[in-house]
Amino acid sequence: MSFIKFLPLIIFASVIFVFPAIANDKGESPVRELTGFENINESQPLWEFGVGGGAVEVANYPASNERNFIALAAPYIVYRGDVFRVGGENGMRAVVIETSDFELDLSFGGAFSADSEDNTSRAGMPELDFLFEVGPQLIYQVKEYKFKHGGDGRLKARLQARAVYSTDFNRIDERGFVFEPTLSYQQRGVIFKDTGLRIAFSMSYASEKLQDYFYQVDSMFANSGRAQYDAKAGYLGAALSMGFSFPIHKNIRGFVTGSTQLHQGSANQDSPLYEKDTTYSFGIGFVWRMYKSDAIASW
């Protein structure tokens, strides 16, 4: 990979290391979740450690008819530093600017690999490897709600631009860029005291290189049932998701989640690898917090 491909991210990351984050002037974060262990009026520990597990079923790639079932259990860690933060809805990130209304950070994400041998439309083609993403995101708190009979809600907008890479853990390949605006709503304590609800709608736009990764069919992989196809940049799809978290025990929370992915009208709808206008994903799991710090996060 060329050093130039990483240059924008290196510059952005350098800003984080050289300059401290601009502090939140109200002692509250616009991205604090309402679905975790602490209520909105409780201070959060600086770090927590435990075990999480669950199962999820998702499409192998956008607009794929084949499914990928993943079940795992692993240790988890949450860290709520002033600059570096790990865990929660927004994953791992490094904060550059934060006020009570918005946060600018460098964030990271990923997606599991898919097995082409079990995927009829991609049979004989290269595997779709594990994907990871890195890039800047801006999170803005649009409105905060206080309900008459108790409970809190937050409406947030997120603009995220990420460079995408794939890896089989022997090599890393650059796969272009994705831009994803998202509108999300969280609430806690409206229906039941300690439950959390999250609803989100997002739209994704991808560069040609990432669209190639999903939808391109080169001449060497074309056959009677799979025509050669040259993918193009543009609209990738939209997603509507909903998640519900609830207490199982003092230090154990369960969650269920589901989403609908809408691909109709996407830039590569004519690809032979495009199979379905609508796909779905489902998940269920738990988080068991075993330890937490006495130190409190500043936000």
Protein Blocks (a to p, Z undefined) as FASTA:
>chain_A
ZZklmmmmmmmmmmmmmpccdddfkopafkbcfkbmbdfkbccdfbdcddddddddddfb
ghiabdcdddddddddddddfkbcgedjklpaddfbdcfkbccdddddddddddfklmmk
lgoiacddddddddddddddfbacddfkgpadddddddddddddddehlaccdebjaddd
ddddddehklpmkbccddddddddddfklmmmmmgccfklgcfklccddddeddfbdcdd
ddddddfbfklccddddddddfehiaklmpmkbmbfbdcdddddddddfbdcfbdcfZZ
